[in-house]
Amino acid sequence: MQLHIKRFQELTLEELYEILKLRIAVFVVEQNCPYLEADGNDQEAIHLWLEDEEGIQAYLRVLDRGVKSEHVSIGRVISMKRRTGLGTRLLREGIRAAEEFFGADKIYVESQVYAKGLYEKQRFRVVSDEFLDDGIPHVQMIRERE
């Protein structure tokens, strides 16, 4: 499994296509949630993914302060092979990238409620009541640097 970390401008057209295809397949089609997946924030993001011979298996993006939140944020977290450790591995890399690229002292995520345990294992804590985002229950979470 190969880890990739790239800024938007470093992505090849093929990589960008595969990333968007994956995100749309999961967040729009699988979750039956029509919304504008290409939200204009990708150009500001650090994109991380794990890939094998079958393609992208896990993906997330990291955004600097002021793009999505007052804190550095991680979002669009996907693991195609759930409960295999890929999501955890990539989340750890995302935290490292947030600290390295953006000097994050706090990292913000909006977690789907069913997935909040993934983040809690990496020291994120819930900081909001449950809310609906495109009809899906979410919570806001923060992780403070050690």
Backbone hydrogen bonds, N-H to C=O, Kabsch-Sander energy under -0.5 kcal/mol:
donor,donor_aa,acceptor,acceptor_aa,energy
2,Q,51,E,-2.9
4,H,49,W,-2.6
6,K,47,H,-2.6
8,F,45,A,-1.0
10,E,7,R,-1.5
11,L,7,R,-0.7
11,L,8,F,-1.4
16,L,12,T,-2.5
17,Y,13,L,-2.5
18,E,14,E,-2.4
19,I,15,E,-2.4
20,L,16,L,-2.6
21,K,17,Y,-2.6
22,L,18,E,-2.1
23,R,19,I,-2.6
24,I,20,L,-2.6
25,A,21,K,-2.3
26,V,22,L,-2.2
27,F,23,R,-2.7
28,V,23,R,-0.6
28,V,24,I,-1.4
29,V,24,I,-2.5
30,E,25,A,-2.7
31,Q,26,V,-1.5
32,N,29,V,-1.3
33,C,28,V,-2.1
35,Y,33,C,-0.5
37,E,35,Y,-1.4
39,D,37,E,-1.6
44,E,41,N,-1.4
45,A,42,D,-1.3
46,I,62,V,-2.3
47,H,6,K,-3.5
47,H,45,A,-0.5
48,L,60,L,-2.7
49,W,4,H,-1.9
50,L,58,A,-2.2
51,E,2,Q,-2.4
52,D,55,G,-2.3
55,G,52,D,-1.9
57,Q,50,L,-3.3
58,A,50,L,-1.4
59,Y,78,I,-2.3
60,L,48,L,-2.2
61,R,75,G,-2.5
62,V,46,I,-2.5
63,L,73,S,-3.0
66,G,69,S,-3.5
67,V,64,D,-1.6
68,K,64,D,-0.6
72,V,106,K,-0.9
73,S,63,L,-2.6
74,I,108,Y,-2.2
75,G,61,R,-2.5
78,I,59,Y,-2.8
80,M,57,Q,-3.5
81,K,57,Q,-0.6
82,R,80,M,-1.0
84,T,81,K,-0.8
89,R,85,G,-2.6
90,L,86,L,-2.7
91,L,87,G,-2.6
92,R,88,T,-2.4
93,E,89,R,-1.7
94,G,90,L,-2.5
95,I,91,L,-2.4
96,R,92,R,-2.2
97,A,93,E,-2.5
98,A,94,G,-2.5
99,E,95,I,-2.0
100,E,96,R,-2.7
101,F,97,A,-3.1
102,F,97,A,-0.6
102,F,98,A,-1.2
103,G,99,E,-1.0
104,A,98,A,-1.7
107,I,143,R,-2.4
108,Y,72,V,-2.8
109,V,141,M,-2.3
111,S,109,V,-0.6
111,S,139,V,-2.3
113,V,137,P,-2.4
115,A,112,Q,-1.9
116,K,113,V,-1.3
118,L,115,A,-1.4
119,Y,115,A,-0.9
120,E,116,K,-2.6
121,K,117,G,-1.9
122,Q,119,Y,-1.4
123,R,120,E,-1.8
124,F,119,Y,-2.1
125,R,142,I,-2.6
127,V,140,Q,-2.9
128,S,140,Q,-0.7
131,F,138,H,-2.4
133,D,136,I,-2.4
136,I,133,D,-1.6
138,H,131,F,-3.3
139,V,111,S,-2.1
141,M,109,V,-2.9
142,I,125,R,-2.2
143,R,107,I,-2.1
145,R,105,D,-3.1
